[in-house]
Every structure is written in C-alpha cells, then in structure tokens.
Amino acid sequence: MRKLLLLCLLSMGSFMQAQTTSTVTSPWPSDAPEPDREIYTYSRTSDDQFVLNWEMSIPFNGTFLDETSYSGGRIDYKHFIDGDNLAVGVSLGWNTFNDYVERQLYEREDGSGAIYTDMVRHVYNLPIAINGYYFFAKRNLKPYVGLGLGTMYSEQTSYFNIYGIQDSNWGFLVKPELGLQLEMNSSFGIASYVSYNYSTNSNQSFNIDKLVNLNIGLGIYWEW
C-alpha cells in the first residue's frame, strides 16, 4: 500500500512539473492572434532603397552666411547587405542660400578705394557622398546612424550695386548623420534625418576657410 501511494505521489509530481515547464517556456498561447505574431517576427525583405528628400540647411559660416536655406533637397540610394542592419549607398544633395547685408563701407586691401553699398550674397552647394549606415531595428520604426565621405562643389557670389563677384571651388566632405524611418507598407515609407556637413571649401576673397551646415531632411522612400 505504501509503495502504491508513493508511486502515485511521484507520478503526480512529474505531471505537475511537466505542466509548469510547458507554461513557462511557451512564448505564444495557442489562441494568440496572428497580427501579434507578425509584430515580433518582422524582418526586412528588400535589398534596395531609394529616398527623395526635402532639406533645410542652417549655415555655421558667420563670416559670409547667416540665413537658413529652405531651398534644398537630397536623393539617396541604399543597398542593404544580406537584407540585414548594414547598408551602403550614395547621396546627392543641393542647397541654395541667399543672404542680404545692410549698407556698409567696403575698402580695398591696399587702401586705394572704397565703396558704400548693400549686398546680396548667394551660395549654391552640391554635396556628393558615399555613405554607410547601421539600422538599429528591423521593425516598422527604424532608427539609424550613418557616415558619409565625399566632395562638395560650391559657388559663392556677391552682388552689390550693378556689380557681382563670383567664385567656385571643390572641397572634401564629411557628414555624420542620425535618421529615423517609418515603414508604411512593404515597399513605401517616410524618412527623416539630421546631418552635420563639414567641407574644406575655401575662398580668400570672401574670407571663407570652410563650409559647415546642419541639414534637416524629410522625405519618402521606396524599397524593392
């Protein structure tokens, strides 16, 4: 009788342990809705992405420009490596700046003459870069960091009275970036970013030794 009772107790203990283990290790109840499963099993299926952005640019060249530009844009191409978090690509941007300077006296460096006039300063930038990106998440909301290296073409023009002075130059470009993408469906979404553009363009006539801008972009993307 004692042996039978002991055998029953051991059987019940084994059954209860099996039930407890099953409950703890089972991540999904059998009646869990399918949409909940998709949220946690989402993964990127596209390898390529094209992004079209509107861009505003805030200059940090106090010697020549002060006004923020709202006339800019950027196009990006990204290729995801093995459909994973890493991506590489290229970008082409453009920004137009216009700055009005009140009347003041401008003298020649040799002191041979001077002019008292107002001035309109115009700068056009064309940054071109090869970029690398790391995406932190594979879900619908995807933050990322990026770094671009390349070159920037720039034209600087000063208009005063009926005259104008223009110069153009190339510089080495470095642009770290923070961004966020929101996927709307499997092939379309919204993109946003903030990038810090630093280039070595210089112009002695306008007292420019570098061009530095903080760019903020908003756009849409397609994946395939």
Secondary structure, DSSP 8 states (H G I E B T S, - for coil): -HHHHHHHHHHHHHHHHHHHHHHHH--S-TT--HHHHHHHT------EEEEEEEEEEEE--TTT--S-EEEEEEEEEEEEGGGSSEEEEEEEEEEEEEEEEEEEEEE-TTSS-EEEEEEEEEEEEEEEEEEEEEES-SSSEEEEEEEEEEEEEEEEEEEETTEEEEEEEEEEEEEEEEEEEEESSSSEEEEEEEEEEEE---BGGGTBS-EEEEEEEEEEEEE-
